[in-house]
Amino acid sequence: MAKSASATDIFSYGDADEPLAHGGDLGAARRRFPGAPEPFVDLSTGINPNSYPLPDLAAGIFARLPDADAGRRLAALAATYYGAPSPAHVVIAPGTQILLPLVAGLVPSGRAAILAPTYNEHARCAALAGHSVAELRDIGALGDADLAIVTNPNSPDGRLIERNALLALAARLQQHGGLLVVDEAFMDVAPRGFSVAGDVARNIIVLRSFGKFFGLAGVRLGFALAPRPLAARLAAMLGPWAVSGPALAIGAAALSDTAWLERTRHELIEAARRLDALLADASRDVIGGTTLFRLVRTTAASALFDHLGRAGILVRTFTDSGDWLRFGLPGDDAAWHRLEIALSSFHGSR
């Protein structure tokens, strides 16, 4: 997570070319906890542990260049699923991560304001695009920026910003040619009515992640929903064949599988409730999250992280919030049992 800041703090990311640390690094976990039992239970990401079942793919899809018609079909499905005005407002990308510096570069170098604390790559990529970066705690302070970035729902605390507040911010930005970027990576599991995907005909770009809710982060698929001129510019930057044929086919199958979508949302709600109960039994304070992850505050965060790591369970820590831990969802009964045993055997202070 990016370093937090007051309303006047501006950072110069001199090492912006270096990606920042994230969850999911099992190699680093094994080096830190060499005696931990295998397999590691990775709870350090917000990725659905029960992923969408892969469709049968013809062998030829791996042997030829991605088909343009397949891309157009996926864009149409994505426009319907996410609520974009039309397929022409949809840009398909190999994950949303690659879009971050491209989107930031749509605005001439100036001042980027990010609602913090949040996903740390937004600050790095805005700096990479030439902006000075301010990380702010008050959404009202973002209106004077050239580029404003809001993650909604937020990671790691699940904070939700009302749609009307985002539209009001976009209107302020538009007065001086500013752009609002809303990262809706976890919007698939948010309550209805918060997304601004249908409002991208204005000076708004929405980023949607495929890998998190569908549990297929390795497929590398994501979307930018943007005003048509900006969508065309982003597509030109990515160039032809940016997304693989298998990813196009998997995305089309998943976005149109309404039965799986409805069932999975219900299952995630139940799993989040189960995780809350488990954490409460262990006397941890759940202070936020979504149905894909829960954020915990405890003065024993460092000790608990090490305890869980020695038990072969990886959770997410935050260097600038030392009393926070983020827990993803266990994927099966064995993982749930290991987490329960590990939490119950920890005797550190709350």
TISE-909116 format. One record per residue (C-alpha): residue number from 1; x, y, z. Coordinates in steps of 0.1 Angstrom, whole numbers, plus 5000, padded with zeros to 4 digits. Each point is the difference from the previous one (the first is absolute). Layout:
SITE / NUM / X / Y / Z .
...
END
This chain:
SITE / 1 / 5000 / 5000 / 5000 .
SITE / 2 / 5013 / 5034 / 4992 .
SITE / 3 / 5013 / 5023 / 5027 .
SITE / 4 / 4972 / 5020 / 5014 .
SITE / 5 / 5000 / 5038 / 4999 .
SITE / 6 / 4984 / 5031 / 5013 .
SITE / 7 / 4982 / 5024 / 4977 .
SITE / 8 / 5032 / 5019 / 4993 .
SITE / 9 / 5024 / 4972 / 4996 .
SITE / 10 / 5015 / 4996 / 4965 .
SITE / 11 / 5023 / 4971 / 4991 .
SITE / 12 / 5026 / 4997 / 4973 .
SITE / 13 / 5004 / 4963 / 4992 .
SITE / 14 / 5036 / 4999 / 4990 .
SITE / 15 / 4998 / 4962 / 4997 .
SITE / 16 / 4968 / 5000 / 4981 .
SITE / 17 / 5014 / 4975 / 4975 .
SITE / 18 / 5001 / 4973 / 5028 .
SITE / 19 / 4967 / 4982 / 5007 .
SITE / 20 / 4990 / 5001 / 5037 .
SITE / 21 / 4996 / 4970 / 5021 .
SITE / 22 / 4966 / 4982 / 5000 .
SITE / 23 / 4984 / 4969 / 5013 .
SITE / 24 / 5001 / 4966 / 4984 .
SITE / 25 / 5038 / 4996 / 5000 .
SITE / 26 / 5002 / 4963 / 5011 .
SITE / 27 / 5037 / 4999 / 4991 .
SITE / 28 / 5008 / 5027 / 5025 .
SITE / 29 / 4978 / 4983 / 5026 .
SITE / 30 / 5018 / 4967 / 4996 .
SITE / 31 / 5034 / 5017 / 5004 .
SITE / 32 / 4988 / 5018 / 5032 .
SITE / 33 / 4983 / 4969 / 5014 .
SITE / 34 / 5021 / 4971 / 4987 .
SITE / 35 / 4986 / 4975 / 5025 .
SITE / 36 / 4963 / 5008 / 4993 .
SITE / 37 / 4978 / 4971 / 4991 .
SITE / 38 / 4989 / 4997 / 4963 .
SITE / 39 / 4980 / 5009 / 4981 .
SITE / 40 / 5000 / 5036 / 5011 .
SITE / 41 / 4965 / 5015 / 5005 .
SITE / 42 / 5002 / 5033 / 4982 .
SITE / 43 / 4976 / 5025 / 5017 .
SITE / 44 / 5021 / 5030 / 4990 .
SITE / 45 / 4980 / 5010 / 4969 .
SITE / 46 / 4964 / 5010 / 4993 .
SITE / 47 / 4996 / 4974 / 4973 .
SITE / 48 / 4970 / 4976 / 5001 .
SITE / 49 / 5016 / 4966 / 5011 .
SITE / 50 / 4972 / 4981 / 4981 .
SITE / 51 / 5006 / 5011 / 4965 .
SITE / 52 / 4977 / 4999 / 4970 .
SITE / 53 / 5003 / 4965 / 4984 .
SITE / 54 / 5020 / 5002 / 4968 .
SITE / 55 / 4981 / 4992 / 4968 .
SITE / 56 / 5013 / 4975 / 4975 .
SITE / 57 / 5022 / 5018 / 4976 .
SITE / 58 / 5008 / 4987 / 4965 .
SITE / 59 / 5038 / 4995 / 4995 .
SITE / 60 / 5000 / 5023 / 4971 .
SITE / 61 / 4992 / 5030 / 5022 .
SITE / 62 / 5036 / 4998 / 5014 .
SITE / 63 / 5015 / 4997 / 4965 .
SITE / 64 / 4986 / 5031 / 4983 .
SITE / 65 / 4998 / 5037 / 5006 .
SITE / 66 / 4971 / 5012 / 5021 .
SITE / 67 / 4969 / 5004 / 4978 .
SITE / 68 / 4986 / 5035 / 4996 .
SITE / 69 / 4964 / 4988 / 5000 .
SITE / 70 / 5007 / 4983 / 5034 .
SITE / 71 / 5011 / 5033 / 5013 .
SITE / 72 / 4970 / 5018 / 4988 .
SITE / 73 / 4977 / 4974 / 5015 .
SITE / 74 / 5018 / 5003 / 5034 .
SITE / 75 / 4997 / 5038 / 4998 .
SITE / 76 / 4963 / 4997 / 4995 .
SITE / 77 / 4996 / 4975 / 5029 .
SITE / 78 / 5021 / 5023 / 5022 .
SITE / 79 / 4980 / 5030 / 4992 .
SITE / 80 / 4968 / 4982 / 5010 .
SITE / 81 / 5015 / 4984 / 5032 .
SITE / 82 / 5017 / 5031 / 5013 .
SITE / 83 / 4973 / 5025 / 4988 .
SITE / 84 / 5022 / 5020 / 4975 .
SITE / 85 / 4981 / 5022 / 4975 .
SITE / 86 / 5011 / 4978 / 4971 .
SITE / 87 / 5027 / 4976 / 4988 .
SITE / 88 / 5018 / 5030 / 4985 .
SITE / 89 / 5006 / 5012 / 5035 .
SITE / 90 / 5018 / 4967 / 5010 .
SITE / 91 / 5038 / 4994 / 4997 .
SITE / 92 / 5011 / 4965 / 5006 .
SITE / 93 / 5035 / 4996 / 5015 .
SITE / 94 / 5023 / 4973 / 5013 .
SITE / 95 / 4991 / 5009 / 5036 .
SITE / 96 / 4992 / 5035 / 5015 .
SITE / 97 / 5036 / 5004 / 5013 .
SITE / 98 / 5013 / 5007 / 4965 .
SITE / 99 / 4973 / 5027 / 4996 .
SITE / 100 / 5011 / 5021 / 5030 .
SITE / 101 / 5029 / 5019 / 4985 .
SITE / 102 / 4982 / 5002 / 4966 .
SITE / 103 / 4969 / 5016 / 5016 .
SITE / 104 / 5021 / 5024 / 5021 .
SITE / 105 / 5018 / 5010 / 4968 .
SITE / 106 / 4968 / 5011 / 4984 .
SITE / 107 / 5003 / 5032 / 5021 .
SITE / 108 / 5030 / 5024 / 4994 .
SITE / 109 / 5025 / 4998 / 5028 .
SITE / 110 / 4986 / 5019 / 5030 .
SITE / 111 / 4986 / 4992 / 5034 .
SITE / 112 / 4985 / 4966 / 5008 .
SITE / 113 / 4979 / 4997 / 5031 .
SITE / 114 / 4992 / 4966 / 5014 .
SITE / 115 / 4975 / 4992 / 5027 .
SITE / 116 / 5021 / 4981 / 5026 .
SITE / 117 / 5008 / 4976 / 5014 .
SITE / 118 / 4995 / 4977 / 4970 .
SITE / 119 / 5017 / 4977 / 4975 .
SITE / 120 / 5036 / 5013 / 4998 .
SITE / 121 / 5005 / 4995 / 4963 .
SITE / 122 / 4977 / 5030 / 4992 .
SITE / 123 / 5026 / 5024 / 5015 .
SITE / 124 / 5029 / 4983 / 4984 .
SITE / 125 / 4984 / 4999 / 4965 .
SITE / 126 / 4988 / 5036 / 5002 .
SITE / 127 / 5036 / 5011 / 5009 .
SITE / 128 / 5013 / 4978 / 4971 .
SITE / 129 / 4977 / 5020 / 4977 .
SITE / 130 / 5017 / 5032 / 5011 .
SITE / 131 / 4975 / 5013 / 5026 .
SITE / 132 / 5008 / 5013 / 5035 .
SITE / 133 / 4980 / 4978 / 5024 .
SITE / 134 / 4980 / 5011 / 5030 .
SITE / 135 / 4983 / 4973 / 5021 .
SITE / 136 / 4971 / 5015 / 5018 .
SITE / 137 / 4974 / 4988 / 5026 .
SITE / 138 / 4972 / 5023 / 4990 .
SITE / 139 / 4982 / 4995 / 4967 .
SITE / 140 / 4991 / 5036 / 5000 .
SITE / 141 / 5037 / 5009 / 4996 .
SITE / 142 / 5003 / 4982 / 4967 .
SITE / 143 / 4980 / 5025 / 4980 .
SITE / 144 / 5029 / 5023 / 4991 .
SITE / 145 / 5022 / 4972 / 4985 .
SITE / 146 / 5007 / 4993 / 4964 .
SITE / 147 / 4996 / 4963 / 5006 .
SITE / 148 / 4979 / 4987 / 5029 .
SITE / 149 / 5000 / 4963 / 5009 .
SITE / 150 / 4975 / 4983 / 5023 .
SITE / 151 / 4998 / 4962 / 5007 .
SITE / 152 / 4964 / 4990 / 5007 .
SITE / 153 / 4995 / 4977 / 5019 .
SITE / 154 / 5034 / 5008 / 5015 .
SITE / 155 / 5027 / 4975 / 5008 .
SITE / 156 / 5009 / 4992 / 5027 .
SITE / 157 / 4971 / 5014 / 5021 .
SITE / 158 / 4970 / 4996 / 4977 .
SITE / 159 / 4991 / 5037 / 5002 .
SITE / 160 / 4971 / 5009 / 4976 .
SITE / 161 / 4995 / 5034 / 4984 .
SITE / 162 / 4964 / 5009 / 4989 .
SITE / 163 / 4995 / 5003 / 4962 .
SITE / 164 / 4987 / 5036 / 5004 .
SITE / 165 / 5032 / 5010 / 5019 .
SITE / 166 / 5021 / 4987 / 4971 .
SITE / 167 / 4979 / 5018 / 4974 .
SITE / 168 / 5003 / 5032 / 5019 .
SITE / 169 / 5038 / 4995 / 5001 .
SITE / 170 / 5001 / 4994 / 4963 .
SITE / 171 / 4980 / 5032 / 4994 .
SITE / 172 / 5025 / 5020 / 5020 .
SITE / 173 / 5029 / 4984 / 4981 .
SITE / 174 / 4983 / 5007 / 4966 .
SITE / 175 / 5000 / 5037 / 5007 .
SITE / 176 / 5038 / 5001 / 4995 .
SITE / 177 / 5004 / 4970 / 4977 .
SITE / 178 / 5007 / 4974 / 5027 .
SITE / 179 / 4995 / 4963 / 4998 .
SITE / 180 / 4985 / 4977 / 5026 .
SITE / 181 / 5011 / 4963 / 5001 .
SITE / 182 / 4979 / 4977 / 5021 .
SITE / 183 / 5016 / 4966 / 5007 .
SITE / 184 / 4970 / 4976 / 5004 .
SITE / 185 / 5021 / 4968 / 5003 .
SITE / 186 / 4977 / 4987 / 5028 .
SITE / 187 / 4968 / 5015 / 4988 .
SITE / 188 / 4987 / 4965 / 4990 .
SITE / 189 / 4993 / 4993 / 5037 .
SITE / 190 / 4988 / 5035 / 5010 .
SITE / 191 / 4964 / 5010 / 5005 .
SITE / 192 / 4982 / 5012 / 4969 .
SITE / 193 / 4999 / 5037 / 4992 .
SITE / 194 / 5036 / 5010 / 5008 .
SITE / 195 / 5016 / 4994 / 4966 .
SITE / 196 / 5006 / 5029 / 4976 .
SITE / 197 / 5005 / 4977 / 4970 .
SITE / 198 / 4970 / 5014 / 4984 .
SITE / 199 / 5013 / 5036 / 5003 .
SITE / 200 / 5032 / 4997 / 4979 .
SITE / 201 / 4987 / 5022 / 4973 .
SITE / 202 / 5013 / 5028 / 5022 .
SITE / 203 / 5036 / 5006 / 5012 .
SITE / 204 / 4999 / 4966 / 5018 .
SITE / 205 / 5020 / 4968 / 4994 .
SITE / 206 / 4990 / 4969 / 5019 .
SITE / 207 / 5024 / 4971 / 5005 .
SITE / 208 / 4985 / 4965 / 5005 .
SITE / 209 / 5021 / 4969 / 5009 .
SITE / 210 / 4990 / 4966 / 4988 .
SITE / 211 / 5024 / 4979 / 5021 .
SITE / 212 / 4988 / 5009 / 5035 .
SITE / 213 / 4963 / 4991 / 5000 .
SITE / 214 / 5004 / 4972 / 4974 .
SITE / 215 / 5031 / 4987 / 5018 .
SITE / 216 / 5021 / 4998 / 4968 .
SITE / 217 / 5027 / 5026 / 5006 .
SITE / 218 / 5024 / 4980 / 4979 .
SITE / 219 / 4979 / 5004 / 4969 .
SITE / 220 / 5010 / 5037 / 5000 .
SITE / 221 / 4968 / 5016 / 4988 .
SITE / 222 / 4986 / 5034 / 5009 .
SITE / 223 / 4979 / 5029 / 4986 .
SITE / 224 / 5000 / 5038 / 4998 .
SITE / 225 / 4966 / 5016 / 4995 .
SITE / 226 / 5006 / 5034 / 4986 .
SITE / 227 / 4986 / 5028 / 4979 .
SITE / 228 / 5002 / 4989 / 4963 .
SITE / 229 / 5029 / 5023 / 4990 .
SITE / 230 / 5021 / 4989 / 5030 .
SITE / 231 / 4990 / 4963 / 4995 .
SITE / 232 / 5013 / 5003 / 4964 .
SITE / 233 / 5033 / 5015 / 5013 .
SITE / 234 / 5005 / 4973 / 5025 .
SITE / 235 / 4992 / 4972 / 4975 .
SITE / 236 / 5026 / 5016 / 4976 .
SITE / 237 / 5026 / 5000 / 5028 .
SITE / 238 / 4994 / 4963 / 5007 .
SITE / 239 / 5002 / 4992 / 4963 .
SITE / 240 / 4987 / 4969 / 4983 .
SITE / 241 / 4999 / 4966 / 5017 .
SITE / 242 / 5005 / 5014 / 5034 .
SITE / 243 / 4978 / 4973 / 5017 .
SITE / 244 / 5005 / 4964 / 4992 .
SITE / 245 / 4974 / 4978 / 4983 .
SITE / 246 / 4995 / 4978 / 5030 .
SITE / 247 / 4995 / 5030 / 5023 .
SITE / 248 / 4973 / 5014 / 4976 .
SITE / 249 / 4982 / 4966 / 4999 .
SITE / 250 / 5002 / 4995 / 5038 .
SITE / 251 / 4988 / 5036 / 5006 .
SITE / 252 / 4970 / 4996 / 4976 .
SITE / 253 / 4989 / 4967 / 5017 .
SITE / 254 / 5003 / 5015 / 5035 .
SITE / 255 / 4983 / 5033 / 4994 .
SITE / 256 / 4970 / 4982 / 4985 .
SITE / 257 / 4996 / 4973 / 5026 .
SITE / 258 / 4972 / 5015 / 5021 .
SITE / 259 / 4994 / 4969 / 5021 .
SITE / 260 / 5037 / 4999 / 5011 .
SITE / 261 / 4999 / 5038 / 5007 .
SITE / 262 / 4970 / 4998 / 5023 .
SITE / 263 / 5011 / 4969 / 5018 .
SITE / 264 / 5035 / 5014 / 5006 .
SITE / 265 / 4988 / 5033 / 5014 .
SITE / 266 / 4979 / 4981 / 5025 .
SITE / 267 / 5029 / 4976 / 5009 .
SITE / 268 / 5024 / 5029 / 5005 .
SITE / 269 / 4975 / 5017 / 5024 .
SITE / 270 / 4998 / 4968 / 5021 .
SITE / 271 / 5038 / 4995 / 4999 .
SITE / 272 / 5006 / 5036 / 5012 .
SITE / 273 / 4976 / 4994 / 5029 .
SITE / 274 / 5018 / 4968 / 5009 .
SITE / 275 / 5033 / 5018 / 5000 .
SITE / 276 / 4987 / 5029 / 5021 .
SITE / 277 / 4987 / 4975 / 5026 .
SITE / 278 / 5034 / 4982 / 5000 .
SITE / 279 / 5019 / 5032 / 5005 .
SITE / 280 / 4976 / 5012 / 5027 .
SITE / 281 / 5005 / 4968 / 5019 .
SITE / 282 / 5037 / 5007 / 4998 .
SITE / 283 / 4994 / 5035 / 5015 .
SITE / 284 / 5010 / 5019 / 4969 .
SITE / 285 / 4983 / 5033 / 4990 .
SITE / 286 / 4986 / 4998 / 4965 .
SITE / 287 / 5000 / 5036 / 4989 .
SITE / 288 / 4991 / 4997 / 4963 .
SITE / 289 / 5002 / 4980 / 4968 .
SITE / 290 / 4979 / 4985 / 4972 .
SITE / 291 / 4986 / 4965 / 4997 .
SITE / 292 / 5034 / 4991 / 4984 .
SITE / 293 / 5022 / 5012 / 5029 .
SITE / 294 / 4997 / 5013 / 5036 .
SITE / 295 / 5023 / 5026 / 5016 .
SITE / 296 / 5010 / 4994 / 5036 .
SITE / 297 / 5015 / 5024 / 5026 .
SITE / 298 / 5021 / 4985 / 5028 .
SITE / 299 / 5029 / 5012 / 5020 .
SITE / 300 / 5015 / 4966 / 4995 .
SITE / 301 / 5000 / 5001 / 4962 .
SITE / 302 / 5037 / 4993 / 4995 .
SITE / 303 / 5000 / 4971 / 5024 .
SITE / 304 / 4968 / 4986 / 4986 .
SITE / 305 / 5014 / 5003 / 4964 .
SITE / 306 / 5031 / 4980 / 5011 .
SITE / 307 / 4979 / 4974 / 5019 .
SITE / 308 / 4978 / 4994 / 4970 .
SITE / 309 / 5030 / 4999 / 4976 .
SITE / 310 / 5016 / 4973 / 5021 .
SITE / 311 / 4967 / 4981 / 4997 .
SITE / 312 / 5002 / 5003 / 4962 .
SITE / 313 / 4973 / 5028 / 4997 .
SITE / 314 / 5009 / 5032 / 4983 .
SITE / 315 / 4980 / 5032 / 5007 .
SITE / 316 / 5006 / 5036 / 4989 .
SITE / 317 / 5019 / 5025 / 5021 .
SITE / 318 / 5003 / 5038 / 4995 .
SITE / 319 / 5033 / 5018 / 5007 .
SITE / 320 / 4983 / 5033 / 5008 .
SITE / 321 / 4972 / 4986 / 5020 .
SITE / 322 / 5018 / 4976 / 5023 .
SITE / 323 / 4969 / 4989 / 5019 .
SITE / 324 / 4981 / 4989 / 4968 .
SITE / 325 / 4997 / 4965 / 4985 .
SITE / 326 / 4979 / 4991 / 4970 .
SITE / 327 / 4985 / 4965 / 4997 .
SITE / 328 / 4988 / 4985 / 4968 .
SITE / 329 / 4976 / 4971 / 4999 .
SITE / 330 / 5011 / 4964 / 5005 .
SITE / 331 / 4991 / 4979 / 4970 .
SITE / 332 / 4990 / 4967 / 5015 .
SITE / 333 / 4993 / 4982 / 5032 .
SITE / 334 / 5036 / 4990 / 5006 .
SITE / 335 / 5011 / 5037 / 4997 .
SITE / 336 / 4972 / 5011 / 5023 .
SITE / 337 / 5011 / 4974 / 5026 .
SITE / 338 / 5036 / 5010 / 4998 .
SITE / 339 / 4991 / 5037 / 5005 .
SITE / 340 / 4977 / 4992 / 5030 .
SITE / 341 / 5027 / 4979 / 5017 .
SITE / 342 / 5027 / 5026 / 4994 .
SITE / 343 / 4979 / 5029 / 5013 .
SITE / 344 / 4989 / 4980 / 5031 .
SITE / 345 / 5036 / 4991 / 5008 .
SITE / 346 / 5012 / 5036 / 5000 .
SITE / 347 / 5003 / 5015 / 5034 .
SITE / 348 / 5013 / 5035 / 4992 .
SITE / 349 / 4982 / 5031 / 5013 .
SITE / 350 / 4971 / 5015 / 4981 .
END
